Amino acid sequence: MERQKKSMFILLIVIAACIAMYFILTRVNAALEEADEEDTQYALSIDSADVTGFSYIYGDETYTFTLADEEWTCDQMEGEDLDEDSVMAVAQELCAIETEQVIEAPDDLEQYGLENPSNTFTVTYGDETVTILIGDYNDTTGYYYIKNADADDVYVVDSSVITSIETDPSGLVAEEEEESGSTSE
């Protein structure tokens, strides 16, 4: 009987320790996540609800998308119905470009491929237009160098950000709905 009481007491202490550790780890994780959010830097941060247009180069052509009367259009794709969700997804990517690193006011933009950028993105919101220059891709790190045309700093961003923005414009066209009442054999 004495042995059972001793075992039960030890078990209660272990359970209490586990519960205490759970609460401590929960608070530590919450603090770390909050610190990570505060440390996040953006090359561009705009409220996507304010965006009225954007453009980018695909192939040899600049595609310009405009939002009017809650509908997106593309000047180079007249007559095409655009998939509003897909176009808005590209706009949202442009609005929040998260950076991995900031290179403060480098002297030589050529080393980052920004003297002759490989692409140029513009975002229009309100009365403002921001131009983002896309520089070289670093094969070693998997990152691109980008720069706001009106600022001095160069930003290092994950390649997935750039590829999601440089989407084939034909992929932004709404799929035609099948005619109802069609017959099948």
C-alpha positions as a LaTeX table, in Angstrom:
\begin{tabular}{lrrr}
\hline
Residue & $x$ (\AA) & $y$ (\AA) & $z$ (\AA) \\
\hline
Met1 & 0.00 & 0.00 & 0.00 \\
Glu2 & 2.83 & 2.36 & 0.92 \\
Arg3 & 4.49 & 1.56 & $-2.39$ \\
Gln4 & 1.32 & 2.45 & $-4.33$ \\
Lys5 & 1.07 & 5.81 & $-2.58$ \\
Lys6 & 4.69 & 6.55 & $-3.41$ \\
Ser7 & 4.18 & 5.59 & $-7.08$ \\
Met8 & 1.01 & 7.68 & $-7.27$ \\
Phe9 & 2.79 & 10.68 & $-5.75$ \\
Ile10 & 5.65 & 10.40 & $-8.27$ \\
Leu11 & 3.14 & 10.09 & $-11.13$ \\
Leu12 & 1.33 & 13.25 & $-9.99$ \\
Ile13 & 4.63 & 15.15 & $-9.86$ \\
Val14 & 5.50 & 14.00 & $-13.41$ \\
Ile15 & 2.05 & 15.03 & $-14.70$ \\
Ala16 & 2.31 & 18.42 & $-13.01$ \\
Ala17 & 5.78 & 18.93 & $-14.53$ \\
Cys18 & 4.46 & 18.04 & $-18.01$ \\
Ile19 & 1.57 & 20.49 & $-17.66$ \\
Ala20 & 3.94 & 23.23 & $-16.50$ \\
Met21 & 6.30 & 22.55 & $-19.44$ \\
Tyr22 & 3.37 & 22.68 & $-21.86$ \\
Phe23 & 2.36 & 26.16 & $-20.65$ \\
Ile24 & 5.95 & 27.42 & $-20.66$ \\
Leu25 & 6.56 & 26.17 & $-24.22$ \\
Thr26 & 3.26 & 27.65 & $-25.43$ \\
Arg27 & 4.25 & 31.08 & $-24.13$ \\
Val28 & 7.78 & 30.82 & $-25.55$ \\
Asn29 & 6.44 & 29.84 & $-28.99$ \\
Ala30 & 3.95 & 32.72 & $-28.96$ \\
Ala31 & 6.72 & 35.16 & $-28.08$ \\
Leu32 & 8.96 & 33.81 & $-30.85$ \\
Glu33 & 6.18 & 34.05 & $-33.45$ \\
Glu34 & 5.47 & 37.62 & $-32.41$ \\
Ala35 & 9.16 & 38.48 & $-32.71$ \\
Asp36 & 9.30 & 36.89 & $-36.18$ \\
Glu37 & 6.33 & 38.97 & $-37.32$ \\
Glu38 & 7.99 & 42.14 & $-36.05$ \\
Asp39 & 11.26 & 41.24 & $-37.83$ \\
Thr40 & 9.59 & 40.70 & $-41.21$ \\
Gln41 & 10.75 & 43.29 & $-43.70$ \\
Tyr42 & 9.05 & 44.18 & $-46.95$ \\
Ala43 & 10.48 & 45.53 & $-50.17$ \\
Leu44 & 6.97 & 46.74 & $-50.90$ \\
Ser45 & 3.98 & 46.89 & $-48.60$ \\
Ile46 & 0.71 & 48.33 & $-49.93$ \\
Asp47 & $-2.88$ & 47.64 & $-48.92$ \\
Ser48 & $-4.19$ & 45.52 & $-51.82$ \\
Ala49 & $-7.63$ & 47.16 & $-51.45$ \\
Asp50 & $-6.04$ & 50.40 & $-52.71$ \\
Val51 & $-4.55$ & 48.91 & $-55.90$ \\
Thr52 & $-6.07$ & 50.21 & $-59.12$ \\
Gly53 & $-3.57$ & 48.80 & $-61.58$ \\
Phe54 & $-0.31$ & 47.01 & $-62.20$ \\
Ser55 & 1.91 & 46.03 & $-65.09$ \\
Tyr56 & 4.81 & 43.73 & $-65.87$ \\
Ile57 & 6.79 & 42.52 & $-68.83$ \\
Tyr58 & 6.14 & 39.03 & $-70.16$ \\
Gly59 & 8.05 & 37.95 & $-73.23$ \\
Asp60 & 8.61 & 41.13 & $-75.21$ \\
Glu61 & 5.38 & 42.84 & $-74.21$ \\
Thr62 & 4.30 & 44.91 & $-71.23$ \\
Tyr63 & 0.93 & 43.82 & $-69.88$ \\
Thr64 & $-1.08$ & 46.52 & $-68.12$ \\
Phe65 & $-3.95$ & 45.51 & $-65.84$ \\
Thr66 & $-6.48$ & 48.08 & $-64.64$ \\
Leu67 & $-9.24$ & 47.83 & $-62.06$ \\
Ala68 & $-12.36$ & 49.83 & $-62.91$ \\
Asp69 & $-15.89$ & 49.31 & $-61.60$ \\
Glu70 & $-14.63$ & 46.30 & $-59.61$ \\
Glu71 & $-13.51$ & 44.53 & $-62.81$ \\
Trp72 & $-9.98$ & 43.87 & $-64.01$ \\
Thr73 & $-9.08$ & 44.47 & $-67.65$ \\
Cys74 & $-5.83$ & 44.13 & $-69.57$ \\
Asp75 & $-5.04$ & 46.59 & $-72.36$ \\
Gln76 & $-3.14$ & 43.96 & $-74.35$ \\
Met77 & $-5.89$ & 41.34 & $-74.04$ \\
Glu78 & $-8.94$ & 43.31 & $-75.16$ \\
Gly79 & $-12.10$ & 41.25 & $-75.42$ \\
Glu80 & $-10.80$ & 38.59 & $-73.02$ \\
Asp81 & $-12.66$ & 37.92 & $-69.78$ \\
Leu82 & $-10.13$ & 37.81 & $-66.98$ \\
Asp83 & $-10.30$ & 35.51 & $-63.98$ \\
Glu84 & $-10.77$ & 38.16 & $-61.30$ \\
Asp85 & $-9.39$ & 35.95 & $-58.52$ \\
Ser86 & $-6.22$ & 35.11 & $-60.45$ \\
Val87 & $-5.56$ & 38.74 & $-61.37$ \\
Met88 & $-6.17$ & 39.83 & $-57.77$ \\
Ala89 & $-3.76$ & 37.14 & $-56.56$ \\
Val90 & $-1.00$ & 38.66 & $-58.72$ \\
Ala91 & $-1.89$ & 42.14 & $-57.43$ \\
Gln92 & $-1.73$ & 40.90 & $-53.85$ \\
Glu93 & 1.71 & 39.34 & $-54.46$ \\
Leu94 & 2.90 & 42.73 & $-55.72$ \\
Cys95 & 1.49 & 44.48 & $-52.64$ \\
Ala96 & 3.43 & 42.52 & $-50.05$ \\
Ile97 & 6.88 & 41.57 & $-51.28$ \\
Glu98 & 8.64 & 40.05 & $-48.28$ \\
Thr99 & 12.40 & 40.39 & $-48.26$ \\
Glu100 & 15.05 & 38.06 & $-46.90$ \\
Gln101 & 17.71 & 40.75 & $-46.66$ \\
Val102 & 18.20 & 44.47 & $-47.26$ \\
Ile103 & 21.38 & 45.71 & $-48.91$ \\
Glu104 & 21.55 & 49.35 & $-47.91$ \\
Ala105 & 22.32 & 51.79 & $-50.75$ \\
Pro106 & 24.95 & 49.78 & $-52.64$ \\
Asp107 & 27.37 & 51.78 & $-54.80$ \\
Asp108 & 27.25 & 49.40 & $-57.76$ \\
Leu109 & 23.79 & 48.33 & $-58.95$ \\
Glu110 & 25.30 & 46.45 & $-61.89$ \\
Gln111 & 26.51 & 43.63 & $-59.63$ \\
Tyr112 & 22.85 & 42.97 & $-58.75$ \\
Gly113 & 21.61 & 43.19 & $-62.34$ \\
Leu114 & 19.74 & 46.40 & $-61.63$ \\
Glu115 & 21.46 & 48.71 & $-64.14$ \\
Asn116 & 19.57 & 46.82 & $-66.88$ \\
Pro117 & 16.75 & 45.04 & $-65.02$ \\
Ser118 & 15.33 & 41.79 & $-66.39$ \\
Asn119 & 11.79 & 42.97 & $-65.64$ \\
Thr120 & 9.93 & 45.97 & $-64.31$ \\
Phe121 & 6.75 & 45.81 & $-62.24$ \\
Thr122 & 4.58 & 48.84 & $-61.59$ \\
Val123 & 1.79 & 49.09 & $-59.06$ \\
Thr124 & $-0.72$ & 51.93 & $-59.02$ \\
Tyr125 & $-2.64$ & 52.71 & $-55.86$ \\
Gly126 & $-4.51$ & 55.93 & $-55.24$ \\
Asp127 & $-2.51$ & 58.69 & $-56.93$ \\
Glu128 & 0.79 & 56.84 & $-56.47$ \\
Thr129 & 2.73 & 54.55 & $-58.78$ \\
Val130 & 5.63 & 52.44 & $-57.58$ \\
Thr131 & 8.10 & 50.87 & $-59.98$ \\
Ile132 & 10.00 & 47.76 & $-58.90$ \\
Leu133 & 13.10 & 46.74 & $-60.84$ \\
Ile134 & 13.93 & 43.02 & $-61.02$ \\
Gly135 & 17.62 & 42.26 & $-61.14$ \\
Asp136 & 19.70 & 39.10 & $-61.31$ \\
Tyr137 & 18.76 & 35.68 & $-60.02$ \\
Asn138 & 21.37 & 34.20 & $-57.68$ \\
Asp139 & 21.69 & 30.49 & $-58.55$ \\
Thr140 & 23.47 & 29.74 & $-55.29$ \\
Thr141 & 20.85 & 31.19 & $-52.94$ \\
Gly142 & 17.71 & 30.93 & $-55.09$ \\
Tyr143 & 16.97 & 34.62 & $-54.55$ \\
Tyr144 & 16.40 & 37.62 & $-56.80$ \\
Tyr145 & 17.66 & 41.15 & $-56.29$ \\
Ile146 & 14.99 & 43.83 & $-56.59$ \\
Lys147 & 14.82 & 47.56 & $-56.04$ \\
Asn148 & 12.21 & 50.28 & $-55.83$ \\
Ala149 & 13.16 & 52.63 & $-58.68$ \\
Asp150 & 12.75 & 55.64 & $-56.39$ \\
Ala151 & 14.79 & 54.31 & $-53.46$ \\
Asp152 & 18.43 & 53.38 & $-52.84$ \\
Asp153 & 18.20 & 50.02 & $-51.09$ \\
Val154 & 18.35 & 46.64 & $-52.83$ \\
Tyr155 & 16.22 & 43.80 & $-51.53$ \\
Val156 & 16.87 & 40.07 & $-51.67$ \\
Val157 & 13.64 & 38.13 & $-52.26$ \\
Asp158 & 12.77 & 34.48 & $-52.70$ \\
Ser159 & 12.44 & 33.42 & $-56.34$ \\
Ser160 & 8.91 & 32.10 & $-55.74$ \\
Val161 & 7.72 & 35.68 & $-55.22$ \\
Ile162 & 9.01 & 36.78 & $-58.62$ \\
Thr163 & 7.77 & 33.71 & $-60.49$ \\
Ser164 & 4.28 & 34.11 & $-59.01$ \\
Ile165 & 4.17 & 37.69 & $-60.30$ \\
Glu166 & 5.73 & 36.98 & $-63.70$ \\
Thr167 & 2.86 & 34.70 & $-64.56$ \\
Asp168 & 1.87 & 33.98 & $-68.16$ \\
Pro169 & $-0.94$ & 36.51 & $-68.82$ \\
Ser170 & $-2.92$ & 33.90 & $-70.77$ \\
Gly171 & $-3.25$ & 32.03 & $-67.47$ \\
Leu172 & $-5.23$ & 34.98 & $-66.11$ \\
Val173 & $-8.03$ & 34.54 & $-68.66$ \\
Ala174 & $-11.26$ & 33.14 & $-67.26$ \\
Glu175 & $-12.05$ & 29.63 & $-68.39$ \\
Glu176 & $-15.10$ & 29.43 & $-70.58$ \\
Glu177 & $-18.02$ & 27.76 & $-68.88$ \\
Glu178 & $-19.43$ & 24.75 & $-70.67$ \\
Glu179 & $-22.77$ & 25.33 & $-72.30$ \\
Ser180 & $-25.60$ & 23.91 & $-70.26$ \\
Gly181 & $-27.89$ & 21.45 & $-71.92$ \\
Ser182 & $-25.18$ & 19.97 & $-74.10$ \\
Thr183 & $-25.73$ & 16.41 & $-75.13$ \\
Ser184 & $-23.33$ & 13.58 & $-74.70$ \\
Glu185 & $-23.20$ & 10.28 & $-76.43$ \\
\hline
\end{tabular}
